Amino acid sequence: MTDVAEKSDNHSGSSDEGSHIPIYERPKGLKGFYHHPVTQVTMLGFVCFMGPGLFNALNGLGGGGQVDPTTSANANSALYATFAVAAFFSGSINNKLGSRLTLLLGTTGYSLYIGSFLAINIHPNTGPFVITAGAILGICAGLLWTAQGSLMLAYPTETQKGKFIGIFWAIFNLGAVVGASVSLGQNFHSTANSGASTKNDYLAERPFNPGMLHSWKRNLRRLPPSSTSSLLPLTLTFPSAQHQVGFLVLTLIGVTIPFLMVNPTQMVRTDGTKVTAPRHPSWRVELYGLWVTLITDPMVILLFPMFFASNWFYTWQFNEFNNALFNIRARSLNNLVYWLAQILGSVSIGILLDQKRISRRTRAFSGWTILLGMVFVVHIWAYFYQKQYTRESIPPDATKMDIFDHGYAGRIMLYIFCGLLDAMWQTTAYWIMGAMSNDPAKLAHFTGFYKSIQSAGGAGAWRADAVKTPFMNMFLSTWTILVAGLIFALPMIHLRVKNFTDLGDEALMRMDDSGRIADSGEVRRRIRPVSRPEPEKA
């Protein structure tokens, strides 16, 4: 341990305790590059690219109804239920097993789920296997996203978290961009609602649809548009067996990436501070840590409505707008620009949230204000389109809007703004959690809460759409829930987000192996004072 750091212009600890935090020398050369936080977050992005990201790509490729409606609905129900429950407790599992093992276990669920559809493609009577795979995927997805959020928010310094979230989000969404690009290429010359009447008909952009009535093997007729929602990145059907095998192989490659990542206990941030690692030896103490997180930082509960909203809006965007109004060519183009906008949105809001010239509290309020403005811009704009049609006014055989039709330009611009809003919402939610803590153990619990509540919201929206809730009701519920999420988050930002993270806020970091939480002063006295290095000159 030395006083040398790669950068030290802004410390990840609090201002009143900075002199008590040891500064470590970062490795040099190739090892330094491999151990760099940006490199590790990039690898983390590819873990999710190979799992849920490729599911988004498959969602862009589509696949039609290989599974009967009852099996599909049951698989969705099992997936959402286990995801919501498992994610809530995944922080404790992550802290006990370690992030790399948790990531590995999480990625296996995606391979299993793709394999289940490959199995039913070969053996039509394996419906129970698909339902079981959906339930297992829900558990695995909770593990994957909890470990991902913990590492993504723990590796950067306090002035880099927006940048790291943007890097991850861009790589992760490349999977959807790939799928959307292939879909557009395959359907660019088609003006049908659902693509051509061949096997390739099912290579169109389409979310997972339990309402499709026939297997593509037995039905080559034109399929109706989607009538249920998609909780990205977790619910899909798939193209041909060849595509399934290809994507199965890629997801299995993704399973190996966590083996290649650096152990978090060896990670040193760019300012020389070391990433703390969860160290609780027993399940009892770790589950107690979940309780401690809620009791010592109850303000996180005010973020739950924001978490709940973060997947609710997909239903209206994908089904009540994109699938309801546009033919296959237009939907494919809309899908492509939506995911490209996601990359732009996450990077742009991340840059704002990392501005060093502005205090962290000011950045938090600025991000909140931008979200509020985007919510009203998108939904006031969308209202004038939504009031022009209903669920009943667009029958399955209706002639839908094409890319060359009058009025399409305004609607695709709206869809671009929907993609921007989605990415900005998710990035800001992660950033606020990162502003509350630098401790991977605590962040694992926070991201577990996030994915659990998010999944519950997505399940609610999916069910509302499945029972044919009117389009306008779905639209107004989306608008209302988004605004409510921001209203509840505002007092939390005011009372909880500080310019620096205090040791007093890191209860889990101060908890020993027996579950006793040490006083902040006691912890500071145990740390040898270390002089801070002078900032490097440009």
C-alpha positions as CSV (number, residue, x, y, z in Angstrom):
1,M,0.0,0.0,0.0
2,T,1.4,3.4,-1.0
3,D,0.2,7.0,-1.3
4,V,0.2,6.7,-5.1
5,A,-3.0,6.8,-7.1
6,E,-3.8,7.1,-10.7
7,K,-6.0,10.1,-10.0
8,S,-6.9,11.9,-6.8
9,D,-8.7,15.0,-7.8
10,N,-11.9,13.7,-6.3
11,H,-12.1,11.1,-3.6
12,S,-14.8,8.5,-3.4
13,G,-15.2,8.9,0.4
14,S,-16.6,11.8,2.3
15,S,-14.8,15.1,2.8
16,D,-14.5,14.8,6.5
17,E,-12.9,11.4,6.5
18,G,-10.8,11.6,3.4
19,S,-7.5,11.7,5.3
20,H,-8.4,8.5,7.1
21,I,-8.9,6.4,3.9
22,P,-5.9,4.4,2.7
23,I,-4.7,5.0,-0.8
24,Y,-3.4,2.1,-2.8
25,E,-1.2,1.9,-5.8
26,R,-2.9,0.7,-8.9
27,P,-1.2,-2.0,-11.0
28,K,0.7,-0.9,-14.1
29,G,1.0,-2.1,-17.7
30,L,-1.2,-4.8,-19.1
31,K,-2.3,-5.9,-15.6
32,G,-3.3,-2.3,-14.9
33,F,-5.4,-2.2,-18.1
34,Y,-7.1,-5.5,-17.2
35,H,-7.7,-4.5,-13.6
36,H,-9.0,-1.0,-14.6
37,P,-12.6,-0.4,-13.5
38,V,-13.6,0.6,-17.0
39,T,-12.3,-2.7,-18.4
40,Q,-14.2,-4.6,-15.8
41,V,-17.5,-2.8,-16.3
42,T,-17.1,-3.3,-20.0
43,M,-16.7,-7.0,-19.4
44,L,-19.8,-6.8,-17.1
45,G,-21.6,-5.2,-20.0
46,F,-20.8,-8.1,-22.3
47,V,-22.0,-10.6,-19.6
48,C,-25.4,-8.9,-19.9
49,F,-25.1,-8.5,-23.7
50,M,-24.7,-12.3,-23.9
51,G,-27.7,-13.0,-21.6
52,P,-30.5,-10.5,-21.5
53,G,-29.0,-8.4,-24.3
54,L,-29.3,-11.4,-26.7
55,F,-32.8,-11.9,-25.5
56,N,-33.5,-8.4,-26.7
57,A,-31.9,-9.3,-30.0
58,L,-34.1,-12.4,-30.2
59,N,-37.1,-10.1,-29.4
60,G,-36.1,-8.1,-32.5
61,L,-35.9,-11.2,-34.6
62,G,-39.3,-12.4,-33.2
63,G,-40.4,-16.0,-33.4
64,G,-44.1,-16.5,-33.5
65,G,-46.1,-18.8,-31.3
66,Q,-44.2,-22.0,-30.8
67,V,-45.9,-22.5,-27.5
68,D,-49.6,-22.8,-26.9
69,P,-51.2,-19.8,-25.1
70,T,-51.7,-21.5,-21.8
71,T,-48.1,-22.7,-21.6
72,S,-46.8,-19.3,-22.6
73,A,-48.9,-17.5,-20.1
74,N,-47.9,-19.9,-17.3
75,A,-44.3,-19.5,-18.2
76,N,-44.6,-15.7,-18.0
77,S,-46.4,-15.9,-14.7
78,A,-43.8,-18.2,-13.2
79,L,-41.0,-16.0,-14.5
80,Y,-42.4,-12.7,-13.1
81,A,-43.4,-14.2,-9.8
82,T,-40.0,-15.8,-9.1
83,F,-38.1,-12.8,-10.4
84,A,-40.0,-10.4,-8.1
85,V,-39.4,-12.6,-5.0
86,A,-35.9,-13.7,-5.8
87,A,-34.5,-10.2,-6.6
88,F,-35.6,-8.9,-3.2
89,F,-33.3,-11.4,-1.5
90,S,-30.6,-11.6,-4.1
91,G,-28.5,-9.0,-2.4
92,S,-28.0,-11.3,0.5
93,I,-27.1,-14.2,-1.9
94,N,-24.7,-12.0,-3.8
95,N,-22.9,-10.9,-0.7
96,K,-22.6,-14.4,0.6
97,L,-21.5,-16.1,-2.6
98,G,-19.6,-13.3,-4.2
99,S,-20.5,-11.3,-7.3
100,R,-18.6,-13.4,-9.9
101,L,-20.3,-16.6,-8.8
102,T,-23.7,-14.8,-8.6
103,L,-23.2,-13.5,-12.1
104,L,-22.4,-17.0,-13.4
105,L,-25.5,-18.5,-11.8
106,G,-27.6,-15.7,-13.2
107,T,-26.4,-16.2,-16.8
108,T,-27.2,-19.9,-16.8
109,G,-30.9,-19.2,-16.5
110,Y,-30.9,-17.5,-19.9
111,S,-29.3,-20.5,-21.6
112,L,-31.7,-22.8,-19.9
113,Y,-34.7,-20.7,-21.1
114,I,-33.5,-20.7,-24.7
115,G,-32.9,-24.4,-24.4
116,S,-36.5,-25.0,-23.3
117,F,-37.8,-23.4,-26.5
118,L,-35.4,-25.5,-28.5
119,A,-36.7,-28.5,-26.7
120,I,-40.4,-27.7,-27.4
121,N,-39.4,-27.1,-31.0
122,I,-38.3,-30.7,-31.2
123,H,-40.7,-32.3,-28.7
124,P,-44.0,-30.4,-28.7
125,N,-45.2,-32.0,-25.4
126,T,-42.5,-30.4,-23.2
127,G,-44.6,-27.5,-22.1
128,P,-44.0,-28.2,-18.3
129,F,-40.3,-27.8,-19.0
130,V,-40.8,-24.4,-20.5
131,I,-42.8,-23.3,-17.4
132,T,-40.1,-24.7,-15.1
133,A,-37.4,-22.9,-17.1
134,G,-39.4,-19.7,-16.8
135,A,-39.5,-20.0,-13.1
136,I,-35.8,-20.8,-12.9
137,L,-35.0,-17.9,-15.2
138,G,-36.8,-15.5,-12.8
139,I,-34.6,-16.6,-10.0
140,C,-31.4,-16.4,-12.1
141,A,-32.4,-13.0,-13.5
142,G,-32.7,-11.6,-10.0
143,L,-29.2,-12.9,-9.2
144,L,-27.7,-11.5,-12.4
145,W,-29.1,-8.0,-12.2
146,T,-28.3,-7.7,-8.5
147,A,-24.7,-8.6,-9.0
148,Q,-24.5,-6.4,-12.1
149,G,-25.9,-3.4,-10.3
150,S,-23.6,-3.9,-7.3
151,L,-20.4,-4.0,-9.3
152,M,-21.4,-1.3,-11.8
153,L,-22.1,1.2,-8.9
154,A,-19.2,0.1,-6.7
155,Y,-16.2,0.3,-9.1
156,P,-16.4,4.0,-10.1
157,T,-15.6,7.0,-7.9
158,E,-18.4,9.3,-6.9
159,T,-17.8,11.5,-10.0
160,Q,-17.7,8.6,-12.5
161,K,-20.9,6.7,-11.7
162,G,-22.9,8.2,-14.6
163,K,-20.2,7.4,-17.0
164,F,-20.0,3.8,-15.9
165,I,-23.7,3.3,-16.1
166,G,-23.7,4.8,-19.6
167,I,-20.9,2.4,-20.7
168,F,-22.8,-0.6,-19.4
169,W,-26.1,0.5,-20.8
170,A,-24.6,1.1,-24.2
171,I,-23.0,-2.3,-24.4
172,F,-26.0,-4.1,-23.0
173,N,-28.4,-2.4,-25.5
174,L,-26.2,-3.4,-28.5
175,G,-27.9,-6.7,-28.4
176,A,-31.3,-5.1,-29.1
177,V,-29.7,-3.0,-31.8
178,V,-28.4,-6.1,-33.5
179,G,-31.8,-7.8,-33.4
180,A,-33.5,-4.7,-34.6
181,S,-31.1,-4.2,-37.5
182,V,-31.6,-7.8,-38.7
183,S,-35.3,-7.4,-38.4
184,L,-35.3,-4.2,-40.5
185,G,-33.2,-5.8,-43.1
186,Q,-35.5,-8.9,-43.4
187,N,-38.7,-6.8,-43.5
188,F,-37.7,-3.7,-45.3
189,H,-39.6,-4.6,-48.5
190,S,-42.7,-5.9,-46.6
191,T,-45.7,-3.7,-46.1
192,A,-47.7,-6.5,-44.3
193,N,-48.8,-6.2,-40.7
194,S,-46.8,-9.3,-39.7
195,G,-44.3,-10.1,-42.5
196,A,-44.3,-12.6,-45.3
197,S,-46.4,-15.8,-45.3
198,T,-43.4,-18.2,-45.0
199,K,-41.2,-19.6,-42.3
200,N,-39.3,-16.3,-42.5
201,D,-42.6,-14.6,-41.6
202,Y,-41.7,-15.3,-38.0
203,L,-38.4,-13.5,-38.2
204,A,-40.2,-10.2,-37.7
205,E,-39.9,-7.8,-34.7
206,R,-42.4,-9.0,-32.2
207,P,-42.5,-9.2,-28.4
208,F,-43.3,-12.5,-26.6
209,N,-47.0,-13.0,-27.2
210,P,-49.0,-15.6,-25.2
211,G,-52.0,-14.8,-27.3
212,M,-50.7,-16.3,-30.6
213,L,-52.7,-19.4,-31.3
214,H,-50.7,-21.7,-33.5
215,S,-47.2,-23.0,-33.8
216,W,-45.2,-21.7,-36.8
217,K,-44.7,-25.3,-37.8
218,R,-48.4,-25.8,-38.2
219,N,-49.5,-22.4,-39.2
220,L,-48.0,-20.4,-42.0
221,R,-50.8,-17.9,-42.1
222,R,-50.2,-14.2,-41.2
223,L,-50.1,-13.8,-37.5
224,P,-52.0,-11.1,-35.6
225,P,-50.2,-8.3,-33.9
226,S,-49.0,-8.7,-30.4
227,S,-51.7,-8.4,-27.7
228,T,-49.5,-8.8,-24.6
229,S,-46.6,-6.9,-23.2
230,S,-43.0,-7.6,-22.9
231,L,-41.0,-7.2,-19.7
232,L,-37.6,-6.7,-21.3
233,P,-35.2,-8.2,-21.1
234,L,-36.8,-11.4,-19.8
235,T,-39.8,-12.6,-21.9
236,L,-39.4,-13.8,-25.5
237,T,-40.2,-16.4,-28.0
238,F,-37.7,-17.5,-30.6
239,P,-37.1,-18.1,-34.3
240,S,-36.1,-21.3,-36.0
241,A,-34.1,-24.1,-34.3
242,Q,-31.0,-22.9,-36.1
243,H,-31.3,-19.4,-34.6
244,Q,-32.0,-20.9,-31.2
245,V,-28.9,-23.1,-31.3
246,G,-26.8,-20.1,-32.3
247,F,-28.1,-17.9,-29.6
248,L,-27.8,-20.8,-27.1
249,V,-24.1,-21.1,-27.9
250,L,-23.6,-17.4,-27.4
251,T,-25.3,-17.3,-24.1
252,L,-23.2,-20.2,-23.0
253,I,-20.1,-18.2,-23.9
254,G,-21.5,-15.4,-21.7
255,V,-21.6,-17.8,-18.8
256,T,-17.8,-18.1,-19.0
257,I,-17.1,-14.3,-18.8
258,P,-17.5,-14.0,-15.0
259,F,-14.7,-16.5,-14.7
260,L,-12.4,-14.0,-16.5
261,M,-13.3,-11.0,-14.4
262,V,-11.1,-9.7,-11.7
263,N,-12.0,-10.6,-8.1
264,P,-13.7,-7.5,-6.6
265,T,-11.5,-7.8,-3.6
266,Q,-8.5,-6.9,-5.8
267,M,-10.1,-3.9,-7.4
268,V,-8.7,-0.4,-6.8
269,R,-10.6,2.6,-8.1
270,T,-9.0,5.2,-10.3
271,D,-8.5,7.5,-7.2
272,G,-6.6,4.8,-5.3
273,T,-9.4,3.8,-3.0
274,K,-10.0,0.1,-2.7
275,V,-13.4,-1.5,-3.4
276,T,-14.7,-3.1,-0.2
277,A,-15.9,-6.7,-0.4
278,P,-18.8,-8.3,1.5
279,R,-17.3,-10.4,4.3
280,H,-20.2,-11.9,6.2
281,P,-19.6,-15.6,7.0
282,S,-23.1,-16.8,7.6
283,W,-26.5,-16.7,6.0
284,R,-28.0,-15.5,9.2
285,V,-25.8,-12.4,9.4
286,E,-26.3,-11.7,5.7
287,L,-30.1,-11.9,5.9
288,Y,-29.8,-9.6,8.9
289,G,-27.8,-7.2,6.7
290,L,-30.9,-7.0,4.4
291,W,-32.9,-5.9,7.4
292,V,-30.2,-3.5,8.5
293,T,-30.2,-1.9,5.0
294,L,-33.9,-1.1,5.3
295,I,-33.8,0.1,8.9
296,T,-30.7,2.3,8.7
297,D,-31.5,3.7,5.2
298,P,-35.4,3.7,5.1
299,M,-35.3,6.6,2.5
300,V,-34.7,4.0,-0.2
301,I,-38.4,3.0,0.2
302,L,-39.3,6.4,-1.3
303,L,-37.6,5.1,-4.5
304,F,-39.9,2.1,-4.8
305,P,-42.6,3.9,-6.9
306,M,-39.8,5.0,-9.3
307,F,-38.6,1.4,-9.4
308,F,-42.2,0.2,-10.0
309,A,-42.6,2.6,-13.0
310,S,-39.4,1.6,-14.7
311,N,-40.9,-1.4,-16.5
312,W,-44.6,-0.4,-16.5
313,F,-44.3,2.0,-19.5
314,Y,-42.9,-0.8,-21.8
315,T,-46.4,-2.2,-22.3
316,W,-47.9,1.0,-23.8
317,Q,-44.8,1.8,-25.8
318,F,-44.4,-1.6,-27.4
319,N,-47.9,-2.9,-27.7
320,E,-50.4,0.0,-27.5
321,F,-48.3,2.2,-29.7
322,N,-45.8,0.4,-31.8
323,N,-47.6,-2.9,-32.5
324,A,-51.0,-1.3,-32.6
325,L,-50.3,1.4,-35.2
326,F,-47.5,0.2,-37.6
327,N,-46.9,-2.5,-40.1
328,I,-43.9,-4.8,-39.9
329,R,-41.5,-2.5,-41.8
330,A,-42.4,0.5,-39.7
331,R,-42.2,-1.5,-36.5
332,S,-38.8,-2.8,-37.4
333,L,-37.5,0.7,-38.0
334,N,-39.1,2.0,-34.9
335,N,-37.5,-0.8,-32.9
336,L,-34.0,0.1,-34.3
337,V,-34.2,3.8,-33.5
338,Y,-35.7,3.1,-30.1
339,W,-32.7,1.1,-29.0
340,L,-30.2,3.5,-30.6
341,A,-31.9,6.3,-28.6
342,Q,-31.4,4.2,-25.5
343,I,-27.7,4.3,-26.0
344,L,-27.7,8.1,-26.6
345,G,-30.0,8.7,-23.6
346,S,-28.0,6.8,-21.1
347,V,-24.7,8.3,-22.2
348,S,-26.0,11.9,-22.3
349,I,-27.7,11.8,-18.9
350,G,-24.6,10.0,-17.5
351,I,-22.4,12.9,-18.6
352,L,-24.7,15.4,-16.9
353,L,-24.8,13.4,-13.7
354,D,-21.0,13.3,-13.6
355,Q,-20.3,17.0,-14.0
356,K,-17.5,17.8,-11.5
357,R,-18.2,21.6,-11.6
358,I,-21.6,21.0,-10.2
359,S,-22.3,19.7,-6.7
360,R,-23.8,16.2,-6.4
361,R,-27.0,17.5,-4.9
362,T,-27.4,19.9,-7.7
363,R,-26.8,17.2,-10.2
364,A,-29.4,15.0,-8.5
365,F,-32.1,17.7,-8.7
366,S,-31.1,18.5,-12.3
367,G,-31.5,14.9,-13.3
368,W,-34.9,14.8,-11.6
369,T,-36.0,17.9,-13.4
370,I,-34.9,16.5,-16.8
371,L,-36.9,13.4,-16.1
372,L,-40.0,15.3,-15.1
373,G,-39.7,17.4,-18.3
374,M,-39.2,14.4,-20.5
375,V,-42.2,12.6,-18.9
376,F,-44.5,15.5,-19.8
377,V,-43.1,16.2,-23.2
378,V,-43.4,12.5,-24.2
379,H,-46.9,12.0,-22.8
380,I,-48.5,15.3,-23.8
381,W,-47.1,14.5,-27.3
382,A,-48.4,10.9,-27.2
383,Y,-51.8,11.9,-25.9
384,F,-52.7,13.6,-29.2
385,Y,-51.9,10.3,-31.0
386,Q,-53.5,8.0,-28.4
387,K,-56.9,9.8,-28.5
388,Q,-57.2,9.0,-32.2
389,Y,-57.6,5.2,-31.8
390,T,-58.8,2.5,-29.4
391,R,-58.2,-1.2,-29.0
392,E,-61.5,-1.8,-30.8
393,S,-60.8,0.6,-33.7
394,I,-57.8,-1.4,-34.9
395,P,-58.8,-4.9,-35.9
396,P,-56.1,-7.5,-36.7
397,D,-56.6,-7.2,-40.4
398,A,-56.5,-3.4,-40.5
399,T,-54.1,-1.6,-42.9
400,K,-51.5,-0.1,-40.7
401,M,-49.1,2.8,-41.0
402,D,-46.0,2.4,-43.2
403,I,-42.8,4.4,-43.1
404,F,-43.8,6.4,-46.2
405,D,-47.3,7.3,-44.9
406,H,-48.3,10.8,-43.9
407,G,-47.8,11.3,-40.1
408,Y,-45.2,8.7,-39.7
409,A,-42.3,11.1,-39.2
410,G,-43.9,12.6,-36.1
411,R,-44.7,9.2,-34.6
412,I,-41.2,7.8,-35.1
413,M,-39.8,11.0,-33.4
414,L,-42.1,10.3,-30.5
415,Y,-40.8,6.7,-30.3
416,I,-37.2,8.0,-30.3
417,F,-38.1,10.2,-27.3
418,C,-39.7,7.2,-25.6
419,G,-36.3,5.4,-25.9
420,L,-34.5,8.4,-24.6
421,L,-36.9,8.6,-21.6
422,D,-36.5,4.9,-20.8
423,A,-32.7,5.1,-20.7
424,M,-32.6,8.4,-18.8
425,W,-35.0,6.9,-16.2
426,Q,-33.0,3.7,-15.7
427,T,-29.7,5.5,-15.6
428,T,-30.9,8.1,-13.1
429,A,-32.4,5.5,-10.8
430,Y,-29.1,3.6,-10.7
431,W,-27.2,6.9,-10.2
432,I,-29.4,7.9,-7.2
433,M,-28.7,4.5,-5.6
434,G,-25.0,5.0,-6.3
435,A,-25.2,8.4,-4.6
436,M,-26.5,6.7,-1.5
437,S,-23.6,4.3,-1.0
438,N,-20.2,3.1,-2.2
439,D,-20.4,-0.2,-0.4
440,P,-21.0,-3.2,-2.8
441,A,-22.9,-5.1,-0.1
442,K,-25.4,-2.3,0.4
443,L,-25.6,-1.6,-3.3
444,A,-26.4,-5.3,-3.9
445,H,-29.4,-4.9,-1.6
446,F,-30.5,-1.7,-3.3
447,T,-30.3,-3.2,-6.8
448,G,-32.1,-6.2,-5.6
449,F,-35.0,-4.0,-4.3
450,Y,-34.9,-2.2,-7.7
451,K,-35.2,-5.3,-9.8
452,S,-37.8,-6.9,-7.5
453,I,-40.2,-3.9,-7.6
454,Q,-39.5,-3.3,-11.3
455,S,-40.5,-6.9,-12.1
456,A,-43.7,-6.5,-10.0
457,G,-44.5,-3.4,-12.0
458,G,-43.9,-5.1,-15.3
459,A,-46.0,-8.1,-14.3
460,G,-48.9,-5.7,-13.4
461,A,-48.7,-4.0,-16.8
462,W,-48.5,-7.3,-18.6
463,R,-51.6,-8.6,-16.8
464,A,-53.5,-5.4,-17.5
465,D,-52.8,-5.6,-21.2
466,A,-53.7,-9.3,-21.2
467,V,-57.2,-8.6,-20.0
468,K,-57.7,-6.1,-22.8
469,T,-57.5,-2.9,-20.7
470,P,-58.4,0.0,-23.0
471,F,-55.4,1.7,-24.6
472,M,-56.2,5.1,-23.1
473,N,-56.4,3.6,-19.6
474,M,-53.0,2.0,-20.1
475,F,-51.6,5.3,-21.4
476,L,-53.0,7.3,-18.5
477,S,-51.8,4.7,-16.0
478,T,-48.3,4.9,-17.5
479,W,-48.2,8.7,-17.3
480,T,-49.6,8.7,-13.7
481,I,-47.2,6.1,-12.4
482,L,-44.2,7.9,-13.9
483,V,-45.2,11.2,-12.3
484,A,-45.9,9.5,-9.0
485,G,-42.5,7.9,-9.0
486,L,-40.8,11.3,-9.4
487,I,-43.0,12.9,-6.7
488,F,-42.0,10.2,-4.2
489,A,-38.3,10.4,-5.2
490,L,-38.1,14.2,-4.7
491,P,-38.1,14.3,-0.8
492,M,-35.7,11.3,-0.8
493,I,-33.2,13.3,-3.0
494,H,-33.6,16.3,-0.8
495,L,-33.1,14.5,2.5
496,R,-30.7,11.7,1.6
497,V,-28.4,12.6,-1.4
498,K,-25.3,14.4,-0.1
499,N,-22.3,15.9,-1.9
500,F,-20.2,13.1,-0.4
501,T,-21.0,9.7,1.0
502,D,-20.4,9.6,4.8
503,L,-19.1,6.6,6.6
504,G,-22.0,7.1,9.0
505,D,-24.3,6.1,6.1
506,E,-22.5,2.9,5.4
507,A,-23.9,0.7,8.2
508,L,-23.1,-2.6,6.4
509,M,-19.5,-1.5,5.9
510,R,-19.3,-1.0,9.7
511,M,-20.9,-4.3,10.6
512,D,-18.6,-7.1,11.8
513,D,-19.0,-10.9,11.3
514,S,-21.3,-11.2,14.4
515,G,-23.7,-8.5,13.1
516,R,-22.6,-5.8,15.4
517,I,-22.5,-2.3,13.8
518,A,-19.5,-0.3,15.0
519,D,-19.6,3.4,15.6
520,S,-18.2,5.6,12.8
521,G,-15.6,7.0,15.1
522,E,-14.4,3.5,16.1
523,V,-14.0,2.6,12.5
524,R,-12.0,5.8,11.8
525,R,-9.7,5.1,14.7
526,R,-8.9,1.6,13.3
527,I,-7.9,3.1,10.0
528,R,-4.3,4.4,9.8
529,P,-4.3,8.0,8.7
530,V,-2.8,8.3,5.2
531,S,-1.8,11.5,3.5
532,R,-3.6,12.3,0.3
533,P,-1.4,12.7,-2.8
534,E,-1.4,15.9,-4.7
535,P,-3.6,16.0,-7.8
536,E,-1.7,15.3,-11.0
537,K,-1.1,18.3,-13.2
538,A,-2.3,18.3,-16.8
